[in-house]
Amino acid sequence: MLSDKTLLKRDYEKLQFLRWVLFLITAAEAAGLNSLSRARLHSLLFMSFASARFYGLQPLRQRAQRTTHGPYYRAAHLALGHLVFADLVVVTDFEAHPSPKDLQFEGMFKLTRNGLQVCNVLRQTDMGMKIYSFLLDICLGAVQSLEAEDIPEDREDVSLDRMLVQDLTYVSALNRPGDMLIIEEEGDESTPTVKGLNLIQSTLGEKLLINKKDVLGAYQSILRSRAEVA
């Protein structure tokens, strides 16, 4: 029997975040990003929230913390724990991550068969499919940016991680004081990432027939080039 307990707003937001993280892990595997570390997952989350409005999506109300290892979402760490204990995600190479503030752990995350089944069910809604397709485009763009430049296989992981932290919104947030990394300014829904994507779209759209996936891929290729000279 279904519970008639009222779902509080904070509980609803947790469920939304769980779905987003599960979709991202699924999309990463589907795109060929088989090495999904804790740091890479959090960086992909940050880029997805920074670019969500370009796809007409509302970014989730979560703020990342500034760390020496890149952006860190406490909510994502908790979500990973729930997904692992629910047998939707498996973690390998597990080890504790030294953090003075939050309980964290390192590892490589992969989808389980149960996780894929749940993901397929969640994708049956219009919003679920829209979010998943967007996250898949991000992951595909990351892979294609490496393939286009013939990055050697032994350098792919390093090149990808360096590319992700070149995101315009992340760089802008790093230049601000404080421990929290702000994605959106109050009253301004266009992040530096969205503004960059819009500029690429308007520039390429004058010469080519392009879609949002093409724009996102071009953006990530630019970030990868910037990372190479940074």
C-alpha positions in Angstrom: 0.0 0.0 0.0 1.3 3.5 -0.9 1.9 5.8 2.0 -0.4 8.8 2.3 2.4 10.8 4.1 2.8 14.3 2.7 6.0 14.7 0.6 7.9 17.7 2.0 9.6 20.1 -0.4 13.1 19.0 0.9 12.2 15.4 0.3 11.0 16.1 -3.3 14.2 18.0 -4.0 16.3 15.0 -2.8 14.4 12.7 -5.1 15.0 15.1 -8.0 18.7 15.1 -7.2 18.8 11.3 -7.0 17.2 11.1 -10.5 19.6 13.6 -11.9 22.7 11.7 -10.5 21.4 8.3 -11.7 20.7 9.7 -15.2 24.2 11.3 -15.3 25.9 8.0 -14.4 23.8 6.2 -17.0 24.5 8.8 -19.7 28.3 8.7 -18.9 28.4 5.0 -19.5 26.2 5.2 -22.6 28.6 7.8 -24.1 31.7 5.8 -23.3 32.9 7.6 -20.2 33.6 4.4 -18.4 35.9 5.9 -15.8 33.6 7.9 -13.7 35.4 9.0 -10.5 34.0 11.1 -7.7 35.7 14.3 -8.9 34.6 13.8 -12.5 31.0 13.1 -11.4 30.9 16.4 -9.4 32.5 18.3 -12.3 29.9 17.0 -14.7 27.1 17.9 -12.3 28.4 21.4 -12.1 28.6 21.8 -15.9 25.1 20.3 -16.3 23.6 22.8 -13.8 25.5 25.7 -15.5 24.2 24.8 -18.9 20.7 23.4 -18.1 18.8 26.5 -19.1 20.2 26.3 -22.6 18.1 23.2 -23.0 15.1 24.8 -21.3 15.6 23.0 -18.1 15.5 24.3 -14.5 18.8 23.6 -12.7 18.4 21.9 -9.3 18.7 24.1 -6.3 22.1 22.9 -5.0 25.3 24.7 -4.5 28.7 23.3 -4.8 31.5 23.8 -2.3 34.9 25.0 -3.3 37.6 22.3 -2.8 41.1 21.7 -4.0 39.8 18.7 -6.0 37.1 20.7 -7.9 33.4 21.4 -7.1 31.8 19.2 -4.4 28.1 18.7 -3.9 27.3 17.3 -0.5 23.9 16.3 -1.8 25.6 14.3 -4.6 27.7 12.4 -2.0 24.5 11.5 -0.1 22.7 10.6 -3.3 25.6 8.3 -4.3 25.3 6.6 -0.9 21.6 6.0 -1.4 22.1 4.7 -4.9 24.8 2.3 -3.8 22.8 0.9 -0.9 19.8 0.5 -3.2 21.9 -1.6 -5.6 21.4 0.9 -8.4 25.0 1.9 -8.6 28.2 0.0 -7.6 31.4 1.6 -6.4 34.8 0.1 -7.0 38.3 1.1 -5.8 36.6 2.4 -2.7 38.7 4.5 -0.2 38.1 7.3 2.2 38.6 10.8 1.0 40.4 13.1 3.6 38.0 15.9 4.2 37.9 18.1 7.4 34.2 19.0 6.9 32.2 16.3 5.1 32.3 12.5 5.1 33.3 11.7 1.6 34.7 8.7 -0.3 36.6 8.1 -3.4 35.8 5.4 -6.0 34.7 4.6 -9.5 30.9 4.5 -10.1 29.1 2.2 -12.5 25.5 1.4 -13.1 24.0 -1.9 -12.0 21.4 -3.9 -13.9 18.8 -2.7 -11.4 20.0 0.9 -11.9 19.5 0.6 -15.6 16.0 -0.8 -15.2 15.0 2.1 -12.8 16.6 4.6 -15.2 14.5 3.2 -18.1 11.3 3.6 -16.1 12.2 7.2 -15.1 12.9 8.1 -18.7 9.4 7.2 -19.7 8.1 10.6 -18.6 8.6 13.6 -20.9 10.7 15.5 -18.3 12.7 12.4 -17.5 13.6 11.9 -21.2 14.4 15.6 -21.6 16.8 15.6 -18.7 18.4 12.3 -19.7 18.9 13.4 -23.3 20.5 16.6 -22.1 22.9 14.8 -19.9 23.7 12.3 -22.6 24.6 15.2 -24.9 27.0 16.6 -22.3 28.8 13.2 -22.0 28.8 12.6 -25.7 30.3 16.1 -26.3 33.0 15.3 -23.8 34.0 12.1 -25.5 33.8 13.6 -29.0 36.0 16.6 -28.0 38.7 14.1 -27.1 38.3 12.0 -30.2 38.3 15.0 -32.5 41.8 16.0 -31.3 43.2 12.4 -31.3 44.0 12.6 -27.6 46.1 9.5 -26.7 44.3 7.0 -24.6 46.7 7.3 -21.7 46.0 11.1 -21.5 42.2 11.0 -22.0 41.3 11.0 -18.3 43.7 13.9 -17.5 42.6 15.9 -20.5 38.9 15.4 -19.7 39.2 16.5 -16.1 41.2 19.6 -17.1 38.5 20.4 -19.7 35.6 20.2 -17.3 37.2 22.7 -14.8 37.6 25.2 -17.7 33.8 25.7 -17.7 33.0 29.4 -17.9 30.7 29.4 -14.9 33.1 27.4 -12.8 36.0 29.7 -13.6 33.8 32.7 -12.8 32.7 31.1 -9.5 36.3 30.4 -8.5 37.1 34.1 -8.9 34.6 35.0 -6.2 35.4 34.9 -2.4 33.8 32.3 -0.2 33.4 28.6 0.1 30.3 28.3 -2.1 30.5 28.2 -5.9 27.6 30.3 -7.2 26.1 29.2 -10.5 23.4 31.8 -11.1 23.3 35.4 -10.0 20.1 36.6 -8.3 17.7 37.8 -11.0 19.9 36.6 -13.8 19.1 33.2 -15.3 21.9 33.3 -17.9 25.1 31.8 -16.5 28.4 32.5 -18.2 28.1 29.0 -19.7 24.6 29.7 -21.2 25.8 33.0 -22.6 28.8 31.2 -24.2 26.5 28.5 -25.7 24.2 31.2 -27.1 27.1 33.0 -28.7 28.3 29.8 -30.3 24.8 29.0 -31.5 24.4 32.4 -33.1 27.8 32.3 -34.7 27.6 28.8 -36.1 23.9 29.1 -37.0 24.7 31.8 -39.6 26.7 29.2 -41.6 25.5 25.8 -40.6 22.3 23.9 -39.7 23.0 23.0 -36.1 21.2 21.6 -33.0 21.9 22.1 -29.3 24.0 19.0 -29.2 26.3 20.4 -31.8 26.6 23.7 -29.9 27.4 21.9 -26.6 30.0 19.8 -28.4 31.6 22.9 -29.9 31.7 24.5 -26.5 33.4 21.5 -24.9 36.0 21.4 -27.7 36.8 25.1 -27.0 37.2 24.3 -23.3 39.5 21.4 -24.1 41.7 23.6 -26.3 41.8 26.2 -23.4 42.8 23.5 -21.0 45.7 22.4 -23.2 47.3 25.9 -23.0 46.3 26.7 -19.4 
